[in-house]
Amino acid sequence: MYLVDLNSDLGEGAGFDSAIIPLITSANIACGFHAGDSNIMCKTVELCRQSNVVFGAHPGYPDKENFGRTNMSLTPDEVYNITLCQLGALSAFAKAKGARLQHVKPHGAMYNMAGKDFDLALAIANAVKDFDDSLILLALSGSKMIEAAKQVGIKYASEVFADRAYESDGSLRARSLEGAMITDEQEAISRVVRMIKEGRVTAYTGEDVPIEAHSVCVHGDGEKALDFVRALNKAFAENEIKTAELSEVIG
C-alpha cells in the first residue's frame, strides 16, 4: 500500500472550494497577498473545519493583479517578512475556529523562485521555523526549499503536480511555455500514479526525472480541478494508493 497526501490551493476565489475540500486531505489557503481576503480566509477555514480537513498557509507575493505569478525582486528579508505576515493572518482565523495550521506551501512565483534560489528558500524556511517550528514546509520535490528545510531543521514534504509539466531538472515548466499545463485527465492520472509508485516522471523533453511524492497538488483554480480530484481518488483506490494527512505520510 502506498501513502500520499492530496492537496489543493484554495481560498483563491475560484468557487470550487466547498466541493473540493471533502475530497482532499490537505488544503492550502491563500492569505490575502496574491488572492483572497479576510472574509474568504474565514470562510475557507470554516469549510475545512466542517469537513475535518487539515489546512495550511499558502503565502505568495503581493501581486493580486497577476495572481502572484509575476517574479518580483524582493530581498530575502522582505520574503521572510511577507511570509511571516501571512502565516500570522491565517493562523488568527484558525485559532478563532479552534484549529491550527498543519503546513506552509508558498504560492506561484514565490514558490518557483525559492525552488531555485537558496537564499529565498532559506528566508521562507526561517519564517516557518520562527513562527511555529512544528509546521511542515510543503515544497517542490528536489528543490532548494527542501534543502533549506533540512538546514534549519523543520519538517518538509515533497510535492508533485497532477496538472503541470516538468523540465529535465525537476522544475515546473513555466506557464508561459507550450505544454506547461496537463489538460488531459488520463495523462495526468497516469503520471501521478507513476510518480507515487515508481518515483519518476517524464519531463517535457522526454527524460525520466527522479521525484519524491509525499503530496499531490491539484490547482483549485483550474477548470478541471474538481474532475481531477475525483478521478485521482478513483485511480488511487484502483492502484493501492491510500490518501492521508501530510503528518502521517512523512511519519
C-alpha positions, 0 to 999 in steps of 0.5 A: 500500500502506498501513502500520499497526501492530496492537496489543493490551493484554495481560498483563491476565489475560484468557487470550487472550494466547498466541493473540493475540500471533502475530497482532499486531505490537505488544503492550502489557503491563500492569505490575502497577498496574491488572492483572497481576503479576510472574509474568504480566509474565514470562510475557507477555514470554516469549510475545512473545519466542517469537513475535518480537513487539515489546512495550511498557509499558502503565502505568495507575493503581493501581486493580486493583479497577476495572481502572484505569478509575476517574479518580483525582486524582493530581498530575502528579508522582505520574503521572510517578512511577507511570509511571516505576515501571512502565516500570522493572518491565517493562523488568527482565523484558525485559532478563532475556529479552534484549529491550527495550521498543519503546513506552509506551501508558498504560492506561484512565483514565490514558490518557483523562485525559492525552488531555485534560489537558496537564499529565498528558500532559506528566508521562507524556511526561517519564517516557518521555523520562527513562527511555529517550528512544528509546521511542515514546509510543503515544497517542490520535490528536489528543490532548494526549499527542501534543502533549506528545510533540512538546514534549519531543521523543520519538517518538509514534504515533497510535492508533485503536480497532477496538472503541470509539466516538468523540465529535465531538472525537476522544475515546473515548466513555466506557464508561459511555455507550450505544454506547461499545463496537463489538460488531459485527465488520463495523462495526468492520472497516469503520471501521478500514479507513476510518480507515487509508485515508481518515483519518476516522471517524464519531463517535457523533453522526454527524460525520466526525472527522479521525484519524491511524492509525499503530496499531490497538488491539484490547482483549485483554480483550474477548470478541471480541478474538481474532475481531477480530484475525483478521478485521482481518488478513483485511480488511487483506490484502483492502484493501492494508493491510500490518501492521508494527512501530510503528518502521517505520510512523512511519519 
